[in-house]
Amino acid sequence: MIRNTLLIFCLLAGGFVHAQLNVTIKWQPIKGHSGDTIYYDPERKLEWDDFKGKPVALSPAAAITESGFGYKMSMQSINRKTSVVITVFCYFNKKHSWVKKDMDSEYALLHEQHHYDITYINACLFVQKLKQAQFNPANYDYLVEKIHDESFKALEKMQDDYDGQTSNGRINRMQIIWNKKIDQQLAALIID
């Protein structure tokens, strides 16, 4: 009985290992900018009118950009051929982004735009890591989540470094350095 169970398990596992896996990674199409969400578009910069949230009076920040990235994953399996589609998106949330009264300068807007750009840079790095991953039918779900978590931690660190080193944009000299760094990283991105 144990021997038969072991044989069946080995046959099933062997079949699963030899199953074909096709992984497609793509960006969510940009569908305009209505509603509370703006999907990242390199051709569209943020405007103060995009910041619809209520300012937090006790916050030391002049403005807050609520942005992030994520993914949707779908899977279809037919005759031991599995297709996985991972759709990545980078967004700005209008409802949770805000600016304090009389703090809406062009300088502050550029600082906030760069927060959004940092999110996009890290979303692109997430896509690059996904494309380099060695997926198989047994590990793809785990690996996607692991890569996302690592990429999100890198995003948080870069955002914290940006605000920490520029003192939320108050140290002009450091803001100029970060402006150049972010612009260089955006220019170096490989998007397909």
N, C-alpha and C positions, 0 to 999 in steps of 0.2 A: 504494500500500500504506500509506504513512504517512498519507495523507489519510483513507483508510477507517478506520484505527486511531484517528485523532484524532476522527472522527465518532462512532464507537462509544463512545469514552471520554466525549465530551460528552453523548451520549444517556444513558449510565449515570449520570454525575455529575448531570445535570439531573434524572433520576428520583429519585436519592437525596436531592437538596436538597428536592424537592417531597414527599418522603415525610412522612407525618403522624407526629408524636411526641407521646405522652401520658405525662407524668411524674406519678407519685403519690408523695407523701412522707408517711410515717406513722411512728408510734412503735411499737416492739415492745410487744405486750401484756404487762402485768405478770402473771406466772404464779406468784405466791406467792414464798416466800423460802427454799425448801429448797435443799440442796446448797451449793456454794461461792460462788454468785453471788446477789447481791441486785440486782434492777433498781430503778432510782430510782422511788420512790413518795412524792409530797409528804406523804402522810398517815402515812408510816412513818419514824420517826427511827432512827438507829443506836443500838445498845445495846452495852455492852462485851462481851456474849456473842457478838456478831458478829465480834469480832477473834480469829481462831483461829490466826494465824501465830505463829511462834517469834520473840520479840524479839531484836533485834540489840544485844548488850550494849555494844558500842563506840559505838553511835549516841547522839548528844546528845538525840535526840527521846524523849519519854515514850511516844509512840505513833505509828504510821504507818497512814495510810489509803491503800489501793491501790484507786484508782477510775479510770474512764476512760469514753470513749464511742466508738462506732463505728457502722458501717452495713453492711447487706447489700443488695445490688442484684441484681434479677432483670430480665431483658429477654425480651420475646416479640415477634416480628415476623411479621405475616401480611399479605400483599397490600399491601406498602408502608405498613402501619400498624404502628408500633412502640409498645409499651407498656413503660415502665420503672417498676418499683416500688422505691423506696428506703426501707428500714426502718431507723430509727435507734434505738439503745439506749444507755442510760447505766447503768453497773454499778459495784458494789462487790464486790471480791474478798475473801472471808472468809479464805481460806487464806494470802494474802499481806499481810493487815492484822494488826497486832499492838499490844499494849500491855505495857509493863513492869510487873512486880509492884509493887504499892502506888502506882502512878501513875494509877490508874483513877478520877480525880475527875470530877465533873460538869462542871467547868470545862474539863478536858482533852477530855472527850467532846464538848462543844460545839465546841471548836476542830476536832476531827476531823470532826464533822458538817458544819462549814462547808467543809472540804476537799471533801467529797462534794457539797455544794451548789454549790461553784464549778465542779465538773465538770458538773453538771446545767445551770447557767447557760450554760456554753460549748456544751454539746450543743444547747440551745435556740437559741442564736445561730447554730449550724451549720444547724439546720433553717430558721431565718429566711432565711439566705443562700441555701440551696438553693431556697427558694420564690421568691426574687427573681431567680434565675439565668435567663438566656436560653438554654435548652437547645435544641439541634437534633440530628438524627441523627448528625451528624459530630462534635459536641463534648461530648455529655453525659458520656461516660466520663471524659474529661480534666477537665472542669469539676468533677465531683463529687469527684474525687481532689484537685484543686487547692484547692477550698473546704474539704475535710476537713483537709488539711495546714495551711492558714492558721488554721483554727479550733483545731487541736491546738496550734499554736505560741502562740496567744492563751491557751489553757488553761494551758500550761506557764508562761507569763509571769505570769498571775494567781496561780497557785499559789506561784510563787517570790516574788512581791511580798507575798503574804499571809504566808508564813513569814518572809520577810526583815524586813518592817516590824513584825511582832508578835514577832520572835525566837522562832519556834515556840510562840507563845502566852505567852511569859514576860513580855512588856511589856503589862501589864493595860490601860493607857490606850489603846494601839494596838489591842489585841484588841477593846475596846469599840467603837472606830471601825469596825473591819472587820466586827464583828457587825451593826452598823447598816447598813453599806454592802451586805453580802450579803443581809440581810433585805429591804432596799429593792429590790435587783435581782431577787430571787425574786418579790416582790409585783408587779413591773412586767412580768414575763414574759407573753407572749401565747402561750398553748398552745391548739392545736386539732388 
